[in-house]
């Protein structure tokens, strides 16, 4: 397997686990029609603006993954993820790494 094939497979797996962001509703509907087993709740429409790197699909996937992690930490501390402190997040991650 070449590096390009491995990279393509990793991207495909990441999309399955995290979901995808589409620039238009039509693009998302077309994808969901081609993949009837896809979980509709994991996909969303987010317009991509080339001048704003935060809207790049890979950055959006990373952000979505971080949101899930923060939600889990918030559940542990019985807090809203927005109210977590940096110390709480670091303590949780250190405990989990053991």
C-alpha positions in Angstrom: 0.0 0.0 0.0 1.4 3.4 -0.9 1.4 6.4 1.4 -1.2 8.1 -0.8 -3.5 5.0 -0.4 -3.0 4.9 3.3 -3.7 8.6 3.7 -6.9 8.2 1.6 -8.0 5.3 3.8 -7.3 7.3 7.0 -9.4 10.2 5.7 -12.2 7.9 4.8 -12.2 6.3 8.3 -12.1 9.7 9.9 -15.1 10.8 7.9 -17.0 7.7 9.0 -16.3 8.2 12.7 -16.7 12.0 12.8 -19.0 12.9 9.9 -18.5 15.3 7.2 -19.2 19.0 6.7 -20.6 20.0 3.3 -20.6 23.5 1.6 -24.2 23.2 0.4 -27.4 21.3 1.3 -27.4 19.8 -2.2 -23.9 18.3 -1.7 -24.9 16.8 1.6 -28.2 15.3 0.1 -26.2 13.9 -2.8 -23.7 12.2 -0.4 -26.5 10.8 1.8 -28.3 9.4 -1.3 -25.1 7.6 -2.4 -24.5 6.4 1.2 -27.9 5.3 2.5 -26.4 3.7 5.7 -24.8 7.0 6.7 -25.9 8.5 10.0 -27.5 11.8 9.0 -26.9 13.3 12.5 -23.1 13.2 12.0 -23.2 15.4 8.9 -23.9 19.1 8.6 -23.8 22.0 6.1 -21.1 24.5 6.8 -20.2 26.9 4.0 -16.4 26.8 3.2 -14.8 30.3 3.0 -11.3 30.0 1.6 -10.2 33.2 3.4 -11.2 31.7 6.8 -9.1 28.5 7.6 -11.5 27.7 10.5 -14.1 26.7 7.9 -11.8 24.2 6.2 -13.3 20.7 6.4 -10.2 19.2 8.2 -10.3 22.0 10.8 -14.0 21.5 11.3 -13.5 17.8 11.9 -10.9 18.6 14.5 -13.1 21.1 16.2 -16.0 18.6 16.3 -13.8 16.0 17.9 -12.6 18.5 20.5 -16.3 19.5 21.3 -17.1 15.8 22.0 -14.1 15.5 24.3 -15.0 18.6 26.2 -18.6 17.4 26.5 -17.3 14.2 28.1 -15.1 16.1 30.5 -18.0 18.4 31.4 -20.1 15.3 32.1 -17.4 14.0 34.5 -17.3 17.3 36.4 -21.1 17.8 36.1 -20.6 21.2 34.4 -21.3 22.9 31.1 -18.3 22.4 28.8 -18.0 26.1 28.4 -17.5 26.5 32.2 -14.6 24.1 32.4 -11.2 25.6 33.5 -7.9 24.7 32.0 -6.9 23.0 35.3 -9.9 20.7 35.2 -9.3 19.7 31.6 -5.6 19.0 32.4 -6.4 17.0 35.5 -9.0 14.9 33.7 -6.5 14.2 30.8 -3.7 13.3 33.3 -6.0 10.9 35.2 -7.1 9.3 31.9 -3.5 8.8 30.7 -2.6 6.7 33.7 
